[in-house]
Amino acid sequence: MAEASTFLAAKRNLPLRVAVVTGANKGIGFELCRNLASKGIMVVLTSRDEKRGLEAFAKLKDSVWNHVQVNNAGIFGAILHQQAFVKATELAGYFPSEEQASEYEIATQTFELAEECLETNYYGAKRMVEAFVPLLHLSDSPRIVNVSSIMGLLKNIPSQWAKEVLSDAESVTEEQVDEVLKQFLKDFKEGSLKDQGWPIYFSAYTLSKAAMNAYTRIVANKYPSFLVNSIGPGFVKTDITCNTGVLTAAEGAENVARLALLPNDGPSGHFFLRKEVSSF
């Protein structure tokens, strides 16, 4: 989610604040649109699928919307076995651990899905940020909120090398993040995830979110006048969790909205779990 400029608002007689929400046709993104619009912010609702985006627009037609198609929405990088996933989640009381995922065989991963997951969750979001940086430079309150996940915590990645690269808050570079992801895909293709220290279940999703957390710090360091943060909004009832979460999509969206509306002296370069700053 990126907030546009008050400069453009004044020039075009738009509301003072404008927000672009990606992946907004359903789930947290959809509820984030509703949340921000209710606070008087003009929202640009975007979706990778035009038909679904227009359907979401129709549901929110009482507010002021524009529709733009942007390639950025979360995917899991695996085919969920829904009944097994729901059972494991109910027993865990939260998102299943890797041991539980293995025991109940809750998902099937393929190399093609792993590539798509990284392309969408990381590289798609990265392109979105790059596209909006010029506009954000014109704003007196530029904000970027990257929706991540608790699964992206580095403790979920056994590889010490990957942890060291992605945890270097001050000097990690985009090229180093790319190197980690390329090595992950290489090892995935060769069938050596476990031997090379990568997570076994939801591995691409975990890497995509860990990479996004690292990129969040890169952008925050590069643009000190921006407030750039990532967030795990909580275990939310959405399609991606087979609606087994403990929070509603609206409750998850409220956690994201809070970061989008931080005061100018707010924190930057952090990862939040719901309302609290977390380690990476």
Protein Blocks (a to p, Z undefined) as FASTA:
>chain_A
ZZddfklmmmnopafbdcddehklgcjllmmmmmmmmnopacddddfblklmmmmmmmmm
mpccddddddddddehiacdfklmmmmmmmnopacdfklmmmnopaccdfklmmmmmmmm
mmmmmmmmmmmmmmmmmpcbdcddddddfklpmklpmblmlmmmmmmmmlpcfklmmmmm
mmmmmmmmnopmmmnopafbhklmmmmmmmmmmmmmmmmmmmmmbccddddebjcddfkl
oopafbdfklmmmmmmmmmmgcfkbcehiacehjaccdZZ
